[in-house]
Amino acid sequence: MKQSPPPTLSRLPERAPPDAAQLAMLDAYLDLLIRWNSRINLVADAAPDVLRQRHILDCLQLAALVPPGSEPIADLGAGAGLPGLVLAIATGRPTHLVESDRRKAAFLTEAAARLDLKGVKVHPTRIEDATLPPIAIVTARALAPLDRLLPHAARLLETGGIAIFPKGRTAEAELAATRPAWTCQVERFASQTDREATIFRLSDIRHASPEA
């Protein structure tokens, strides 16, 4: 059987770079991440240049997919705050960080306080148990396959909300595995930091109706 060509990836929309205040906050966040990482292993590689490129810049590019507005973001399995804290800095939106690991939740709480991110709220609980307001944007990075993320997104998103999920080389296989149980509108964007990565922006996420 002839294989279908891979889907075309769009370029990320243009977005103004972080201003001086945002850059200072990102630097302060990086310092906190390095200090805490020696204690609770937030990320695998703590070299500053790796953290900046592989993690912070990788997450910062997601801000280009956030539409204008002030409705809240939710980062599921927030871990070290990637991408939740980075998006909170870049967009200024209220941001809910859901993280069941109490040590990681403690880091998120301290980071939000030290960075004076008053719109950030940490939820130290399982995603299934999180009680959040209607969410405009759900995101998660390196947390779970799409077939496990879509039920959470469908539950938490307000009408018209979107999910932004960065994925690696298995992106299309993960998307295929969600069907036929789930339907959604799919936009694909090429990552600027990883040639093998795809960033999904998903909307109208619905559990598929059973066949008659």
N, C-alpha and C positions, 0 to 999 in steps of 0.2 A: 504494500500500500504506500502510495506517495505521501510523504510527510508534508504537513502544512508549513509554510514559512513562519518564522518566529514573529510575534506581534511587533508592530512598530512602536517604539518608545518616543514620546514627546519630550521636548526640552522643557526644563523647569521654567516657569514664568520669571521674568526679570523682577528683582526686588532690590530696594535700596540696601546697601550694606549697613551693618550695625554702626550706630553713632558712637561718639567717644564714651558716653556714659555706659552704653551697653557693652562695649569692648572691655571697659574696666570691670564690669560685673562678671563677664565671662572669664576674665583673668582671675578674679577673686574666687569664682566657682572652681576653676582649675586648681588653684592652690588648696582649697578645701578638699577637693577630690583626692589630690595626692596625699595629703596628710591623713585623711581617714582611710585611704586604701591600704595603708600599711597595717591597719588595725582590724578591718573587717572584710578585706578583699572585695571591694565594690566592682572592680573591673580587672580583667586578667593581666593586662600590661599597663604598668603605671608610669612608663617613660613619658615625660611631659610632651615631647613632640608627637608621640603616638596618640596620647590622649587628645591632643588638640586636633589632629588630622582625622584619626579613625573614629573618634567619638564626638567631640564638640562640633567640628565643622560638618561632619556627616549628619548630625541632628539639626544644625542651624539651617541647612538647605531646605528642610521640611517647612520652614516658615513661609517659603514662596508659595506653598499650596494652601495656606490658611487664608480664607477670604476675608475681606474687610468686615469689621464689626467688633463687638465687645462681649459676645456670648462665651460661655466657659469651655475650656478644654479639659479632657480627662486623659491622663497617661496611666495605662493599665500595667501593673507589674513594674512600677516606676524605677525600682532598683536604685541606681546612682543618680537618677534625675535625668536620664537620657532616653527620650528627648524632652520630658516634661519641663524641667527647670530651664533648659535652653530655650524652649518655645515661650515660656513665661517671660524670660528676659527679652526675647526678640519681638514679642507681640504685645506685651502688656496686658494680655487677657487674664481673667480669673482662671486659675488652673488647679485641678484636683489631681493629686498624686496618690494612687492606690497601690499600697505595698504591704504585703502580709508579714514580711521579715521585720521584726521589731528593731533590729540593729540598723538596717537600711532605712527604716522609717525615721529612726532617730537622726540619722545623717541628713535626710531630707528636711526634717524639721529645723535642724540647726542651720543648714544651708539657706533655707528660705528666710530665717530670722537674720542671719548675718548679711544677706544680700538685700534685706529690707523689701522682700517680695510679699507685700501685705495681701496680695490677691491669691497667694498659694495656700492651699489647705491640704494637709497630709492625712490620709485615711489608712491607719495601720490595721488593715483587715484583708480578708480574701476578696477577690473581685466579685464573687457570687454574693457576698454579704454586704457589699458597699451600697450605701444609700446616698445617692447623689441627686442634685437638681437636674432638670433636663439639660443635656449636654449637646453643644453644637458640633464639637470635633472630638473624636476618640482617636487615640494613637497608642501604639505599643511597638517596642523594638526588641528583637531577639527574645521574645517571650514564648510564643507558641505558634503552631501552624494556623493558617487562615480558618480551617474548619472549626477550630476551637475559639478563635477570636470573634468570628461573626456573630455567634449568639450573644456575646457580651455587648458588642456594638449595637446590635438590634435592640437590646433591652435598654441601653443607656441613652441612645441618641434621640434628640428631639426630632419632630417632623422636619425634614429638609436637612438634617445633619449629615456630616460626612465622617468617614474613617480614613486616616492616613497611616498606612502600614508599609514601612520599608522592608524589603525582602531581598534575599540573596539569589543564588543561581537556581534555587528550587521554586522560584516565584510562580511560574506558570503551572507547575505540578501541584502546588498548594492550592492555587485557584481552581484547577480542575477538580480537585478532591472535594470542593465545597458543593459541587453539583451532583445530583439535582436537588439536594436538600435546601440550598439557598440560592436566591437570585439577587443581583445587584447591578447597578451601573458601574462600569469599570473604566478608569482612566489610568494609563501607564506612563510613567516618567522615568527618564534615565537619570541615575544617580551621578552627581558631579564628583563624587569621591571614590566610587567603586565601579569599575567598568562592568562587573558581573551582576550588579544590583539593579533591582527594579523598585520603584516607589509606586505603590498603588494608592489611588484616591478613589474610594468607593462611596457610592450614594444609593439611596433607595434600597437599603438592605432589607430583605424580607425572607421569611421562611416560606419555601415554596409550598403551594397548595397541593394536597395529596391528589393523585389522579383519581378521576371518577371511576 
